[in-house]
């Protein structure tokens, strides 16, 4: 039996201009190492499509009048770690998520 911990990762990783290649790998490596040191095993990464709606109030009315979109779509990425139920420490708290 396993327990699972899901960590939402940021949509972007900061890099200096022109130095963006190769920044995601080290970011993920550090995240996985942090959890591995606490007894958690990397399991998978999933992408979730999110659709935000402005709702049906005044904001939607003005967006429609201004011919602006009333919905916004974006992706969120979640890293899943797992550990045997009896062996794992409490998951580490990782700051700087989405």
C-alpha positions as a printed NumPy array, in Angstrom:
array([[  0.   ,   0.   ,   0.   ],
       [  1.299,   3.454,  -0.938],
       [  0.559,   6.977,   0.082],
       [  0.768,   9.719,  -2.537],
       [  1.756,  13.365,  -2.458],
       [  0.975,  15.741,  -5.322],
       [  2.998,  18.916,  -5.841],
       [  1.861,  21.62 ,  -8.251],
       [  4.88 ,  23.097,  -9.988],
       [  5.14 ,  26.67 , -11.268],
       [  4.077,  27.498, -14.796],
       [  7.428,  29.169, -15.353],
       [ 10.943,  28.975, -13.956],
       [ 12.982,  32.172, -13.736],
       [ 16.054,  32.443, -15.941],
       [ 18.281,  35.264, -17.118],
       [ 17.633,  36.526, -20.637],
       [ 19.243,  34.182, -23.157],
       [ 19.972,  31.576, -20.458],
       [ 16.608,  29.745, -20.488],
       [ 17.878,  26.477, -21.929],
       [ 18.44 ,  23.838, -19.302],
       [ 16.712,  25.463, -16.304],
       [ 13.742,  23.095, -15.996],
       [ 15.848,  19.95 , -15.587],
       [ 17.783,  21.247, -12.558],
       [ 14.56 ,  22.595, -11.028],
       [ 12.86 ,  19.188, -11.293],
       [ 16.005,  17.355, -10.167],
       [ 16.126,  19.471,  -6.987],
       [ 12.414,  18.901,  -6.346],
       [ 12.734,  15.116,  -6.802],
       [ 15.863,  15.014,  -4.612],
       [ 14.082,  16.917,  -1.823],
       [ 11.303,  14.33 ,  -1.775],
       [ 13.657,  11.364,  -2.263],
       [ 15.682,  12.461,   0.774],
       [ 12.444,  12.239,   2.801],
       [ 11.715,   8.706,   1.523],
       [  9.39 ,   9.566,  -1.367],
       [  9.741,   8.071,  -4.853],
       [  9.028,  10.073,  -8.022],
       [  5.938,   8.522,  -9.605],
       [  4.717,  10.705, -12.509],
       [  3.965,  14.167, -13.913],
       [  0.476,  15.085, -15.121],
       [ -0.867,  18.125, -16.943],
       [ -4.316,  19.461, -16.126],
       [ -6.203,  21.873, -18.372],
       [ -7.963,  24.581, -16.335],
       [-10.807,  26.719, -17.684],
       [-11.635,  29.782, -15.578],
       [-14.928,  31.498, -16.199],
       [-15.688,  35.113, -15.275],
       [-19.045,  33.904, -13.959],
       [-22.405,  35.518, -14.617],
       [-22.067,  38.812, -12.741],
       [-21.099,  42.341, -13.658],
       [-17.595,  41.336, -14.721],
       [-18.947,  39.027, -17.438],
       [-21.331,  41.728, -18.632],
       [-18.511,  44.247, -19.066],
       [-16.212,  41.708, -20.709],
       [-18.937,  40.894, -23.236],
       [-19.543,  44.617, -23.899],
       [-15.819,  45.129, -24.44 ],
       [-15.672,  42.029, -26.659],
       [-13.171,  40.396, -24.328],
       [-13.042,  36.668, -23.569],
       [-15.091,  35.558, -20.57 ],
       [-13.018,  32.409, -20.109],
       [ -9.325,  31.827, -19.64 ],
       [ -7.598,  28.493, -20.304],
       [ -4.229,  27.386, -19.004],
       [ -2.309,  24.283, -17.95 ],
       [ -1.123,  23.236, -14.513],
       [  1.525,  20.56 , -13.999],
       [  1.48 ,  18.25 , -10.995],
       [  4.335,  15.997,  -9.895],
       [  3.244,  12.893,  -7.973],
       [  5.468,  11.161,  -5.442],
       [  4.7  ,   7.942,  -3.614],
       [  6.034,   6.083,  -0.628],
       [  5.122,   2.86 ,   1.124],
       [  2.581,   3.783,   3.792],
       [  4.65 ,   2.5  ,   6.696],
       [  8.028,   3.91 ,   5.597],
       [  7.574,   7.485,   4.436],
       [  8.296,  10.572,   6.479],
       [  5.862,  13.44 ,   6.356],
       [  6.218,  15.015,   2.874],
       [  8.55 ,  18.005,   2.775],
       [  6.964,  21.412,   2.299],
       [  8.147,  22.861,  -0.99 ],
       [  7.538,  26.575,  -1.423],
       [  7.319,  28.444,  -4.702],
       [  4.536,  26.484,  -6.387],
       [  2.165,  27.949,  -8.902]])
